[in-house]
Amino acid sequence: MRTIREIIIHCSATPEGREVSIEEIRRWHRQRNFADIGYHYIIHLDGTVETGRAETAVGAHCLHHNQNSIGICYIGGTDRQGKPKDTRTPAQTAALAELIHRLCDRYNLPLTAVHGHNEFAQKACPSFDVQQWIASI
């Protein structure tokens, strides 16, 4: 069994309001030679949470952090021109908070173990300040 130390939040980097299927993300990742979708969970525009990789499997979502983390991706993250924007719907925000609390309970993690991808890479992803948001949930 893997030891989980972090939860890392991502966005799909797709335009606000455009739904993306888990199969589409899986296809993107396989085109990059990943074995499967890199994220453990996807959160759709309506707040539906869908499982990608099993939690027992090492993800492919954050270089140097995959072994001991769970990757969560919400659909969205850019405006219609492709610029970074927090596009989370109220349903996505609620689902993300609930999932984080459930995972933190399961793995006995403090909320300080939750990070944005941009804390580890030179990217805008997930297009919002995770630390500021986590402090409010």
GROMACS elastic network, one bead per residue, 0.5 to 0.9 nm:
[ bonds ]
;  ai    aj funct       b0    kb
    1    56     6  0.64901   500
    1    57     6  0.89393   500
    2    55     6  0.85400   500
    2    56     6  0.63541   500
    2    57     6  0.79160   500
    2    58     6  0.79262   500
    2    67     6  0.74740   500
    2    68     6  0.66214   500
    2    69     6  0.88135   500
    3    67     6  0.81179   500
    3    68     6  0.56311   500
    3    69     6  0.80655   500
    3   107     6  0.83464   500
    4     7     6  0.79844   500
    4    67     6  0.80079   500
    4    69     6  0.51957   500
    4    70     6  0.71143   500
    4   107     6  0.65143   500
    4   109     6  0.84058   500
    5    68     6  0.54883   500
    5    69     6  0.58723   500
    5    70     6  0.85048   500
    5   107     6  0.78783   500
    5   108     6  0.89991   500
    5   109     6  0.70017   500
    5   113     6  0.66864   500
    6    65     6  0.80832   500
    6    68     6  0.65157   500
    6    70     6  0.65294   500
    6    71     6  0.87182   500
    6   104     6  0.89885   500
    6   109     6  0.77407   500
    6   112     6  0.87009   500
    6   114     6  0.58356   500
    6   115     6  0.73189   500
    7    68     6  0.87227   500
    7    69     6  0.53731   500
    7    71     6  0.60491   500
    7    72     6  0.74232   500
    7   100     6  0.77595   500
    7   103     6  0.81707   500
    7   104     6  0.83276   500
    7   109     6  0.89990   500
    7   113     6  0.62562   500
    7   115     6  0.62204   500
    7   116     6  0.84715   500
    8    61     6  0.83496   500
    8    62     6  0.78332   500
    8    65     6  0.87394   500
    8    69     6  0.68217   500
    8    70     6  0.62191   500
    8    71     6  0.50004   500
    8    72     6  0.62287   500
    8    73     6  0.85512   500
    8   113     6  0.84449   500
    8   114     6  0.58920   500
    8   116     6  0.54930   500
    8   117     6  0.60066   500
    9    70     6  0.85965   500
    9    71     6  0.60710   500
    9    73     6  0.58892   500
    9    74     6  0.78514   500
    9   114     6  0.75159   500
    9   115     6  0.61507   500
    9   117     6  0.59196   500
    9   118     6  0.89877   500
    9   125     6  0.80912   500
    9   126     6  0.63681   500
    9   130     6  0.77927   500
   10    13     6  0.85872   500
   10    39     6  0.86668   500
   10    61     6  0.82014   500
   10    71     6  0.72120   500
   10    72     6  0.59124   500
   10    74     6  0.64033   500
   10    75     6  0.88306   500
   10    77     6  0.86382   500
   10   116     6  0.64765   500
   10   117     6  0.57662   500
   10   118     6  0.84924   500
   10   125     6  0.56255   500
   10   127     6  0.83035   500
   11    14     6  0.78583   500
   11    72     6  0.81418   500
   11    75     6  0.58018   500
   11    76     6  0.58709   500
   11    77     6  0.53483   500
   11    78     6  0.87063   500
   11   117     6  0.87832   500
   11   125     6  0.57809   500
   11   127     6  0.72768   500
   12    15     6  0.88436   500
   12    20     6  0.82587   500
   12    25     6  0.79805   500
   12    42     6  0.89889   500
   12    73     6  0.63318   500
   12    74     6  0.62954   500
   12    75     6  0.50829   500
   12    76     6  0.54762   500
   12    77     6  0.64209   500
   12    78     6  0.86640   500
   12   125     6  0.82610   500
   12   126     6  0.81115   500
   13    75     6  0.74545   500
   13    76     6  0.55530   500
   13    78     6  0.56216   500
   13    82     6  0.77777   500
   13    83     6  0.88663   500
   13    84     6  0.76177   500
   13   125     6  0.72939   500
   13   126     6  0.79153   500
   13   127     6  0.85509   500
   14    17     6  0.85743   500
   14    18     6  0.68667   500
   14    19     6  0.83692   500
   14    20     6  0.80383   500
   14    75     6  0.68751   500
   14    77     6  0.59567   500
   14    78     6  0.56457   500
   14    79     6  0.79782   500
   14    80     6  0.84415   500
   14    82     6  0.72983   500
   15    18     6  0.56928   500
   15    19     6  0.86790   500
   15    75     6  0.86960   500
   15    76     6  0.56067   500
   15    77     6  0.66619   500
   15    79     6  0.52146   500
   15    80     6  0.50524   500
   15    81     6  0.75684   500
   15    82     6  0.63119   500
   15    83     6  0.86121   500
   15    85     6  0.89370   500
   15    87     6  0.83021   500
   16    19     6  0.85062   500
   16    75     6  0.84005   500
   16    76     6  0.53281   500
   16    77     6  0.67137   500
   16    78     6  0.58806   500
   16    79     6  0.53430   500
   16    80     6  0.62068   500
   16    82     6  0.89887   500
   16    85     6  0.81645   500
   16    86     6  0.86523   500
   16    87     6  0.56284   500
   16    88     6  0.83396   500
   17    45     6  0.73295   500
   17    75     6  0.86633   500
   17    76     6  0.70722   500
   17    79     6  0.89338   500
   17    80     6  0.87867   500
   17    87     6  0.78452   500
   17    89     6  0.88132   500
   18    45     6  0.82023   500
   18    75     6  0.79348   500
   18    76     6  0.70732   500
   19    44     6  0.69618   500
   19    45     6  0.64620   500
   19    75     6  0.66789   500
   19    76     6  0.77754   500
   20    23     6  0.82881   500
   20    24     6  0.64885   500
   20    25     6  0.73408   500
   20    44     6  0.76529   500
   20    45     6  0.88468   500
   20    75     6  0.66053   500
   20    76     6  0.85009   500
   21    24     6  0.51765   500
   21    25     6  0.66035   500
   21    26     6  0.86335   500
   21    42     6  0.89968   500
   21    44     6  0.81922   500
   21    75     6  0.88843   500
   22    25     6  0.51636   500
   22    26     6  0.60644   500
   22    27     6  0.85754   500
   22    37     6  0.80416   500
   22    42     6  0.71025   500
   22    50     6  0.77245   500
   22    51     6  0.86365   500
   22    52     6  0.72458   500
   23    27     6  0.60931   500
   23    28     6  0.86490   500
   23    37     6  0.83538   500
   24    27     6  0.50285   500
   24    28     6  0.63084   500
   24    29     6  0.87193   500
   25    29     6  0.62276   500
   25    30     6  0.85777   500
   25    37     6  0.65183   500
   25    38     6  0.86428   500
   26    29     6  0.51443   500
   26    30     6  0.60861   500
   26    31     6  0.85641   500
   26    34     6  0.87393   500
   26    36     6  0.60212   500
   26    38     6  0.76227   500
   26    52     6  0.83375   500
   27    30     6  0.50917   500
   27    31     6  0.61181   500
   27    32     6  0.86985   500
   27    36     6  0.82273   500
   27    37     6  0.76218   500
   28    31     6  0.52007   500
   28    32     6  0.66206   500
   28    34     6  0.89128   500
   28    37     6  0.80677   500
   29    32     6  0.50497   500
   29    33     6  0.65849   500
   29    34     6  0.53895   500
   29    35     6  0.78796   500
   29    36     6  0.65728   500
   29    37     6  0.55782   500
   29    38     6  0.66989   500
   29    60     6  0.88123   500
   30    35     6  0.62194   500
   30    36     6  0.59718   500
   30    37     6  0.70783   500
   31    34     6  0.72834   500
   33    36     6  0.84217   500
   34    37     6  0.70154   500
   34    38     6  0.71285   500
   34    60     6  0.72251   500
   35    38     6  0.81786   500
   35    60     6  0.87585   500
   36    39     6  0.88418   500
   36    52     6  0.84123   500
   36    53     6  0.73075   500
   36    59     6  0.88873   500
   36    60     6  0.84202   500
   37    40     6  0.79220   500
   37    52     6  0.61825   500
   37    53     6  0.64004   500
   37    59     6  0.80911   500
   37    60     6  0.75181   500
   37    61     6  0.88675   500
   38    52     6  0.75153   500
   38    53     6  0.68044   500
   38    58     6  0.85837   500
   38    59     6  0.51142   500
   38    61     6  0.52052   500
   38    62     6  0.89139   500
   38    71     6  0.76364   500
   39    42     6  0.70529   500
   39    51     6  0.83198   500
   39    52     6  0.57695   500
   39    53     6  0.60698   500
   39    54     6  0.89677   500
   39    59     6  0.59310   500
   39    60     6  0.66070   500
   39    61     6  0.60094   500
   39    70     6  0.74824   500
   39    72     6  0.58286   500
   39    73     6  0.65697   500
   40    50     6  0.85613   500
   40    51     6  0.58666   500
   40    54     6  0.60506   500
   40    55     6  0.61275   500
   40    57     6  0.84600   500
   40    58     6  0.89015   500
   40    59     6  0.67091   500
   40    70     6  0.61238   500
   40    71     6  0.52430   500
   40    72     6  0.59882   500
   40    73     6  0.81519   500
   41    49     6  0.66355   500
   41    50     6  0.56725   500
   41    52     6  0.51896   500
   41    53     6  0.72972   500
   41    54     6  0.87023   500
   41    55     6  0.88872   500
   41    70     6  0.81972   500
   41    71     6  0.65601   500
   41    73     6  0.62219   500
   41    74     6  0.83830   500
   42    48     6  0.81698   500
   42    49     6  0.57225   500
   42    50     6  0.51814   500
   42    51     6  0.63986   500
   42    52     6  0.67192   500
   42    71     6  0.87900   500
   42    72     6  0.59448   500
   42    74     6  0.56764   500
   42    75     6  0.72045   500
   43    46     6  0.80735   500
   43    47     6  0.58364   500
   43    48     6  0.57278   500
   43    50     6  0.64115   500
   43    51     6  0.89680   500
   43    72     6  0.75956   500
   43    73     6  0.61961   500
   43    75     6  0.61548   500
   43    92     6  0.62462   500
   43    95     6  0.73024   500
   43    96     6  0.72187   500
   44    47     6  0.52586   500
   44    48     6  0.52747   500
   44    49     6  0.64572   500
   44    50     6  0.77893   500
   44    73     6  0.88610   500
   44    74     6  0.62880   500
   44    75     6  0.54892   500
   44    76     6  0.86928   500
   44    91     6  0.87007   500
   44    92     6  0.67076   500
   45    48     6  0.73289   500
   45    74     6  0.78426   500
   45    75     6  0.63240   500
   45    76     6  0.79778   500
   45    88     6  0.74516   500
   45    89     6  0.62575   500
   45    90     6  0.88360   500
   45    91     6  0.70369   500
   45    92     6  0.60070   500
   46    49     6  0.89738   500
   46    89     6  0.75019   500
   46    90     6  0.85462   500
   46    91     6  0.56417   500
   46    92     6  0.64981   500
   47    74     6  0.89868   500
   47    89     6  0.78274   500
   47    90     6  0.80175   500
   47    93     6  0.76345   500
   47    94     6  0.73445   500
   47    95     6  0.54414   500
   47    96     6  0.80206   500
   48    91     6  0.81747   500
   48    92     6  0.76647   500
   48    95     6  0.73182   500
   49    92     6  0.86567   500
   49    95     6  0.71159   500
   49    96     6  0.84109   500
   49    99     6  0.83495   500
   51    54     6  0.70671   500
   51    55     6  0.88242   500
   52    55     6  0.87570   500
   53    56     6  0.81289   500
   53    57     6  0.64114   500
   53    58     6  0.80853   500
   53    59     6  0.68751   500
   54    57     6  0.53590   500
   54    58     6  0.82983   500
   54    59     6  0.85755   500
   55    58     6  0.74601   500
   55    59     6  0.81659   500
   55    69     6  0.89251   500
   55    70     6  0.68110   500
   57    67     6  0.86416   500
   58    66     6  0.59483   500
   58    67     6  0.53564   500
   58    68     6  0.75673   500
   58    69     6  0.78114   500
   58    70     6  0.82312   500
   59    62     6  0.80891   500
   59    65     6  0.88631   500
   59    66     6  0.52235   500
   59    67     6  0.70260   500
   59    68     6  0.88047   500
   59    69     6  0.74961   500
   59    70     6  0.69938   500
   59    71     6  0.67874   500
   60    63     6  0.75392   500
   60    65     6  0.88803   500
   60    66     6  0.59324   500
   60    67     6  0.87971   500
   60    71     6  0.81589   500
   61    65     6  0.81216   500
   61    66     6  0.64669   500
   61    70     6  0.87891   500
   61    71     6  0.62565   500
   61    72     6  0.88061   500
   61   117     6  0.84073   500
   62    65     6  0.54474   500
   62    66     6  0.57049   500
   62    69     6  0.87381   500
   62    71     6  0.79761   500
   62   117     6  0.67874   500
   62   120     6  0.74890   500
   62   121     6  0.79047   500
   63    66     6  0.63997   500
   63   120     6  0.80466   500
   63   121     6  0.81590   500
   64    67     6  0.75863   500
   64   120     6  0.87774   500
   65    68     6  0.61527   500
   65    69     6  0.61877   500
   65   120     6  0.85791   500
   66    69     6  0.54018   500
   66    70     6  0.75021   500
   66    71     6  0.80459   500
   67    70     6  0.87723   500
   70   103     6  0.86715   500
   72    96     6  0.83496   500
   73    76     6  0.89426   500
   73   126     6  0.81184   500
   74    77     6  0.78160   500
   74    88     6  0.73614   500
   74    92     6  0.71314   500
   74    93     6  0.89602   500
   74    96     6  0.80371   500
   74   126     6  0.81566   500
   75    87     6  0.83997   500
   75    88     6  0.77554   500
   75    92     6  0.85288   500
   76    79     6  0.83022   500
   76    85     6  0.83296   500
   76    86     6  0.78085   500
   76    87     6  0.57584   500
   76    88     6  0.68807   500
   76   126     6  0.88363   500
   77    82     6  0.85825   500
   77    83     6  0.82691   500
   77    84     6  0.58021   500
   77    85     6  0.52285   500
   77    86     6  0.54193   500
   77    87     6  0.53393   500
   77    88     6  0.74046   500
   77   124     6  0.88260   500
   77   125     6  0.72249   500
   77   126     6  0.62863   500
   77   127     6  0.55898   500
   77   128     6  0.84261   500
   78    81     6  0.74540   500
   78    82     6  0.50705   500
   78    83     6  0.50788   500
   78    86     6  0.70434   500
   78    87     6  0.67827   500
   78   127     6  0.74989   500
   79    82     6  0.52815   500
   79    83     6  0.54028   500
   79    84     6  0.63720   500
   79    85     6  0.56410   500
   79    86     6  0.83565   500
   79    87     6  0.74917   500
   80    83     6  0.74579   500
   82    85     6  0.85926   500
   84    87     6  0.88323   500
   84   124     6  0.63588   500
   84   125     6  0.76590   500
   84   126     6  0.82538   500
   84   127     6  0.53910   500
   84   128     6  0.86091   500
   85    88     6  0.88886   500
   85   124     6  0.88343   500
   85   126     6  0.85484   500
   85   127     6  0.53015   500
   85   128     6  0.72685   500
   86    89     6  0.89720   500
   86   126     6  0.75593   500
   86   127     6  0.51197   500
   86   128     6  0.54354   500
   87   127     6  0.81420   500
   87   128     6  0.89506   500
   88    91     6  0.78414   500
   88    92     6  0.56124   500
   88    93     6  0.59637   500
   89    92     6  0.50520   500
   89    93     6  0.61805   500
   89    94     6  0.86069   500
   90    93     6  0.50852   500
   90    94     6  0.61694   500
   90    95     6  0.85510   500
   91    94     6  0.52162   500
   91    95     6  0.60813   500
   91    96     6  0.84870   500
   92    95     6  0.50505   500
   92    96     6  0.59081   500
   92    97     6  0.85132   500
   93    96     6  0.51299   500
   93    97     6  0.62204   500
   93    98     6  0.86607   500
   94    97     6  0.52163   500
   94    98     6  0.62144   500
   94    99     6  0.86162   500
   95    98     6  0.51090   500
   95    99     6  0.60413   500
   95   100     6  0.85035   500
   96    99     6  0.51388   500
   96   100     6  0.60594   500
   96   101     6  0.85926   500
   97   100     6  0.51751   500
   97   101     6  0.62163   500
   97   102     6  0.86235   500
   97   134     6  0.83454   500
   97   137     6  0.68778   500
   98   101     6  0.52323   500
   98   102     6  0.61767   500
   98   103     6  0.86605   500
   99   102     6  0.50573   500
   99   103     6  0.60869   500
   99   104     6  0.84597   500
  100   103     6  0.51448   500
  100   104     6  0.59549   500
  100   105     6  0.84649   500
  100   111     6  0.81188   500
  100   114     6  0.79028   500
  101   104     6  0.51125   500
  101   105     6  0.61157   500
  101   106     6  0.85749   500
  101   111     6  0.79841   500
  102   105     6  0.51939   500
  102   106     6  0.61599   500
  102   107     6  0.87104   500
  103   107     6  0.60588   500
  103   108     6  0.80386   500
  103   109     6  0.78618   500
  104   107     6  0.53249   500
  104   108     6  0.54325   500
  104   110     6  0.63702   500
  104   111     6  0.69435   500
  104   113     6  0.83033   500
  104   114     6  0.86676   500
  105   108     6  0.50027   500
  105   109     6  0.65714   500
  105   110     6  0.84528   500
  106   109     6  0.79119   500
  109   112     6  0.78973   500
  109   113     6  0.62604   500
  109   114     6  0.86133   500
  110   113     6  0.56429   500
  110   114     6  0.79163   500
  111   114     6  0.56027   500
  111   115     6  0.89676   500
  111   134     6  0.68224   500
  111   135     6  0.81364   500
  112   115     6  0.76154   500
  112   131     6  0.77947   500
  112   134     6  0.78970   500
  112   135     6  0.86944   500
  114   130     6  0.76532   500
  114   131     6  0.77204   500
  114   134     6  0.76340   500
  115   118     6  0.82049   500
  115   119     6  0.66727   500
  115   120     6  0.86127   500
  115   130     6  0.60384   500
  115   131     6  0.67875   500
  115   134     6  0.88273   500
  116   119     6  0.55466   500
  116   120     6  0.77215   500
  116   125     6  0.70130   500
  116   126     6  0.60774   500
  116   127     6  0.86388   500
  116   128     6  0.80079   500
  116   129     6  0.72515   500
  116   130     6  0.53878   500
  116   131     6  0.77190   500
  117   120     6  0.56591   500
  117   121     6  0.62843   500
  117   122     6  0.87012   500
  117   123     6  0.73395   500
  117   124     6  0.79465   500
  117   125     6  0.56817   500
  117   126     6  0.63156   500
  118   121     6  0.50213   500
  118   122     6  0.60648   500
  118   123     6  0.51038   500
  118   124     6  0.56273   500
  118   125     6  0.54462   500
  118   126     6  0.68455   500
  118   127     6  0.82685   500
  118   129     6  0.88563   500
  119   122     6  0.79427   500
  119   123     6  0.84753   500
  120   123     6  0.84686   500
  121   124     6  0.85227   500
  121   125     6  0.86911   500
  122   125     6  0.87973   500
  123   126     6  0.82467   500
  123   127     6  0.87149   500
  124   127     6  0.51959   500
  124   128     6  0.79275   500
  125   128     6  0.75313   500
  126   129     6  0.79507   500
  126   130     6  0.79950   500
  127   130     6  0.88071   500
  128   131     6  0.89575   500
  128   132     6  0.86461   500
  128   133     6  0.80803   500
  129   132     6  0.54768   500
  129   133     6  0.63016   500
  129   134     6  0.86525   500
  130   133     6  0.50640   500
  130   134     6  0.58787   500
  130   135     6  0.85224   500
  131   134     6  0.51332   500
  131   135     6  0.62830   500
  131   136     6  0.89339   500
  132   135     6  0.53612   500
  132   136     6  0.68941   500
  133   136     6  0.52676   500
  133   137     6  0.67931   500
  134   137     6  0.54112   500
